[in-house]
Amino acid sequence: MRDITVLSGGMGGARFLQGLLHGIATGSLPGVAPDARVTVVANTADDIWVHGLKVCPDLDTVMYTLGDGIDLDRGWGRRDETWSTKDELAAYGVEPTWFGLGDRDVATHLVRTQMLDAGYPLSQVTEALCRRWLTTPDGPVVRLLPMTDDRVETHVAIADPESPSGRRVVHFQEYWIRLRAQVPAETLLFVGLEESSPGPGVIDAITDADLVVLPPSNPVVSLGTILGVPRVREAVAATRAPVVGLSPIVGDTHVRGMAEQMLTAIGVEVSAAAVGLHYGSRASGGVLDGWLVDERDADQVARVTDGGLACRAVPLMMSNHDATAAMAAAAIDLVTG
């Protein structure tokens, strides 16, 4: 097994990738070659324009994490960050004040925006940025691909008694950062998703892979949007590679983020089994061959297998690289053993 493709959101996907790469380096993944190549197809529906700059949170989280530049405590942005630009903009009264761009992080967004303004597509811009973060003397750590070069944004409809319609729509980042996902999400709107096209290399990365992995990222606004790009779900369903996923729900809640709120918004039960069945088995028109749940959810294994998916309960807490590599090994063994 030499070519592994991972569909990734932000921190959950990035931390899984760290463990996967650790497993490859230590030879602890069954059937995986020591020179295996990893391609990451990253969600871009969280992207937002702030102060005239194009910000791609999930792309940057993967890039910074694997390039050892992430702030581990926050789970996003640069380590050893300062905030003078944010403070000065707030002093001028420039909105949005709730979205913080650190001084070091701004450099990435400036380069990205300048290249986009010059006519380069996001995929080429991402490749250029990754030369700094993900290139070693032995080659790239991973190949990082945006799910699309087109503009796609997730918006959330929430109740607003002061609005004539009784609701208003906010960008996903405002819902997550300013509102802290504490307001019920009535509807999710994926602006531009249906009209988008897969980014260069995305379909080939899926169809030519030896393994496709859906890590414990948000199944609605991270992996769900990647699968929502036209032709991507079909490519995952048709690939010759086994497709395996790992539950982001442990003990009937999310470990980090807002999977619980997003699943509730689309009417999916918040449980490890329900998320696996939401993705569905490839034999029944879904996208998975196997689904790992945490050992705390072992009582849900039978429900998943009854739905046509191979399933096993193993520890799914990414407490360190060894633990995460063990998760990756269990996922591989489930669909290839």
C-alpha positions, 0 to 999 in steps of 0.5 A: 500500500503506497498511496493513501488519500485522506479527506480532512477538515481542520484540527481533527483531520490534522491530528489524525494525519500526524499519527498516520505519518508517525505510523508510516515512519515507524512501520506500525501500519499493516501493509503500508510501505515505508515510502507511502505517499499521503494526499490530503483533500481539505475542506475549503467551505470554512473559508472567509474573506476578512479585512480584504484577505482570503482566509482558509482555516482548514488548509492552514490548520493542516499546513501549520500542524504538519509543518510544526507551526501550529498553536497547539493550545488554540488548535489554530493559527501560528505558535508564538503569535502576536496581535498588534494588527488585530488590536489596531484594527479594533482601535479604528472600529473596523469590523469584524472584531470577533475574527482574530488574525495574528500578525504572523498568520496575516503573512500567509493570508497576504501571500494567498490573496496577492496570488489569487489577485494575480490570477493563480487558482487556490490549488496553485497558491496552496502548493506554493505555500506548502513549499515552505511548510511541507517540503523536506530534503526528501520531498513533500511531507504530504500533498495538500489539495483544496477540495475545489478552486471555486468559492464555496462558503458555509452559512448558518441560519439562526433564529432572530426575533428582531428580523422580519423573517424571524431568522438571519443568516451568518457565516459559519465562522461567525456562528463558530467564533462569535456565537460559539455555536451556542445558538441552535442552527436551523439550516445550513447553507452551502453557498456555491457548493453545487456549482463547484468543481473538484480541485486539480488532482482531487478525483485522481487522488481518490480513484488511484489511491490504495486506501481512502480514509475519512478521519474524525473530522466534522461529518457535516461541515468538513467531510460533508462539504468535501463529499458535496463537491460534484463528482467527489462522492461518486469517486469515493463510492467507485474507487478501487481502494477500501474506504474507512472512517473513524467516528468523531463522536465518542460517548454520544458527543463530539470530542472537539468542535461542534459536530453535535450541533451540526448533526442536530441541524441536519436531523442526524442522531448524535451517536457513533453508529448514526454517523457511520450509517449517515455516511453509509456502506458502499454496497448500499449507495454510501461511501464506506467499507468500514467504520471504527467507533470508540471502545466506549461505544462498543454497544453500537457495533452491531447496529453498524454491522447490521447497516452493512459496514464492517465495524470495530470498537477501539480507543479513538482518543488522539492523546499522542502520536502513538495512540493516533497511529494505533487508530490508523493501524486499526482502521487499515486492518479493519478493511484490509485484514 
